């Protein structure tokens, strides 16, 4: 049996074009965690990002005959991921019913709060207030990375600071938000990020 783990991306893409399921499996094992993190920068909700990872690789398989093997696998996957994430967010931003269904699926006990979208407004306001209380530079970095979908390196380049400085600010921001929103569990914190960013994304 051929050991595909030693193959280069170029070789794997060539074999994928020839309908190799083994090459596809190796690409999935090699990149699915990174693609999850990339998608999470856009959609904010871990379960939604997990679902989209599978869709990204499904699209990769469906488009295997059209792959340009001179490119890199990660660049190709990032392209699929970004388009899929933006399409998903655009669809959600225009459909409040889908937003509600997603929230209820993410956290069923959320339905115990008052209906008529008051729960969404409640979380958005809590999150907006907490973000506004961050120090100015930290708030700017948090908004760039967690609400606008920038990578840490992109934010570092834009602000003229180091990658490690961005990471430190994000870590401190998340700790601060968890303290400020101590009565809300982590899944609801992600929902707050999602709702706030969705309203400001388009």
C-alpha positions in Angstrom: 0.0 0.0 0.0 1.3 3.5 -0.9 2.1 5.8 2.0 0.6 9.1 0.9 1.7 10.9 4.1 5.2 11.3 2.4 3.7 12.8 -0.7 4.1 16.5 -1.5 0.9 18.6 -2.0 1.6 18.8 -5.7 1.7 15.0 -5.9 -1.5 14.7 -3.9 -3.3 17.1 -6.1 -2.2 15.2 -9.2 -3.5 12.0 -7.7 -6.7 13.7 -6.6 -7.3 14.7 -10.2 -7.0 11.0 -11.1 -9.8 10.3 -8.5 -7.6 9.0 -5.8 -9.6 8.7 -2.6 -6.4 8.0 -0.7 -4.9 11.3 -1.8 -8.1 13.1 -0.8 -8.0 11.4 2.6 -4.4 12.5 3.1 -5.3 16.1 2.2 -8.1 16.0 4.7 -5.9 14.7 7.5 -3.2 17.2 6.6 -5.4 20.3 6.5 -8.8 19.9 8.1 -7.7 21.4 11.5 -6.2 24.5 9.8 -9.3 24.9 7.6 -11.5 24.8 10.7 -9.4 27.6 12.4 -9.6 29.6 9.1 -13.4 29.3 8.9 -13.8 30.1 12.6 -12.2 33.5 11.9 -15.2 34.2 9.7 -18.2 32.5 11.1 -17.3 32.6 14.9 -19.4 29.6 15.9 -17.4 26.4 16.4 -20.2 24.0 15.4 -20.9 26.0 12.2 -17.2 26.0 11.3 -17.1 22.3 11.9 -20.0 21.8 9.5 -18.4 24.0 6.9 -15.1 22.1 7.0 -16.9 19.0 5.6 -18.5 21.1 2.9 -15.1 22.6 1.9 -13.7 19.2 1.4 -16.8 18.0 -0.4 -16.4 20.9 -2.8 -12.7 20.0 -3.2 -13.7 16.5 -4.2 -16.4 17.7 -6.6 -13.9 20.1 -8.3 -11.0 17.7 -8.4 -10.9 17.5 -12.2 -10.5 21.3 -12.5 -7.7 21.7 -9.9 -4.7 23.6 -11.1 -1.8 21.4 -9.7 0.7 24.3 -10.0 -0.9 26.0 -7.0 -0.8 24.9 -3.4 -3.4 22.8 -1.7 -3.7 25.2 1.2 -4.3 28.2 -1.1 -6.9 26.3 -3.0 -8.6 25.2 0.3 -8.5 28.8 1.6 -10.2 30.0 -1.5 -13.0 27.5 -1.2 -13.3 28.2 2.5 -13.5 32.0 2.2 -16.1 31.9 -0.5 -18.2 29.4 1.4 -17.9 31.4 4.6 -18.9 34.7 3.0 -21.8 33.1 1.2 -23.0 31.6 4.4 -22.7 34.9 6.3 -24.4 36.8 3.6 -27.3 34.3 3.6 -27.6 34.4 7.3 -27.4 38.2 7.5 -30.6 38.4 5.3 -32.5 35.7 7.1 -33.4 36.3 10.7 -35.3 33.0 10.9 -32.1 31.1 10.0 -30.2 33.1 12.6 -32.7 32.0 15.2 -32.6 28.4 14.2 -28.8 28.4 14.3 -28.8 29.9 17.8 -31.4 27.4 19.0 -29.4 24.5 17.5 -26.2 25.8 19.1 -27.7 26.2 22.5 -31.2 24.8 23.1 -31.6 26.4 26.5 -31.4 29.8 24.8 -35.1 29.3 23.9 -35.9 29.9 27.5 -35.2 33.6 27.1 -38.0 35.8 25.8 -38.9 35.4 22.2 -39.4 38.0 19.4 -35.6 38.3 18.9 -35.2 39.9 22.3 -32.6 37.2 23.2 -30.5 38.3 20.2 -30.7 41.9 21.1 -29.8 41.0 24.7 -26.7 39.1 23.8 -25.6 41.7 21.2 -25.9 44.5 23.7 -24.0 42.6 26.4 -21.2 41.8 24.0 -21.1 45.3 22.4 -20.7 46.8 25.9 -18.0 44.4 26.9 -16.0 45.0 23.7 -16.3 48.8 24.1 -14.7 48.4 27.6 -11.5 46.9 26.1 -8.5 49.2 25.9 -8.4 51.1 22.5 -5.5 49.1 21.0 -6.8 45.8 22.3 -10.3 46.6 21.0 -9.0 47.4 17.6 -7.0 44.1 17.4 -10.0 42.1 18.6 -12.3 43.7 16.1 -9.9 43.1 13.2 -9.3 39.4 14.1 -12.5 38.2 15.7 -15.1 40.3 14.0 -13.6 41.2 10.6 -12.0 37.9 9.9 -8.4 39.0 9.6 -5.6 36.6 10.4 -3.2 37.4 13.2 -0.5 38.1 10.6 -2.7 40.3 8.6 -3.7 42.3 11.6 0.0 42.6 12.7 1.0 43.9 9.3 -1.9 46.4 9.2 -1.1 47.8 12.6 2.7 47.6 12.3 3.1 45.3 15.3 4.4 41.8 15.8 2.5 38.6 15.4 3.1 37.6 19.0 1.8 41.0 20.2 -1.5 40.3 18.3 -1.8 36.9 19.9 -1.2 38.3 23.4 -3.9 41.0 22.9 -6.4 38.4 21.6 -5.8 36.1 24.5 -6.2 39.0 27.0 -9.3 40.2 25.2 -11.0 36.8 25.5 -10.1 36.5 29.2 -11.5 40.0 29.8 -14.7 39.1 27.9 -15.2 35.9 29.8 -14.8 37.8 33.1 -17.2 40.5 31.9 -19.7 38.0 30.7 -19.2 35.6 33.6 -22.9 34.7 33.8 -22.9 33.5 30.2 -21.3 30.1 29.3 -18.8 29.8 26.5 -21.2 28.7 23.8 -23.3 31.8 24.4 -20.2 33.9 24.3 -19.5 32.6 20.8 -23.1 33.4 19.8 -22.7 36.9 21.1 -19.6 37.3 18.9 -21.4 35.8 16.0 -24.5 38.0 16.2 -22.4 41.2 16.7 -20.1 40.4 13.8 -23.0 39.4 11.5 -24.6 42.8 11.9 -21.3 44.6 11.1 -19.9 42.3 8.4 -21.8 43.5 5.4 
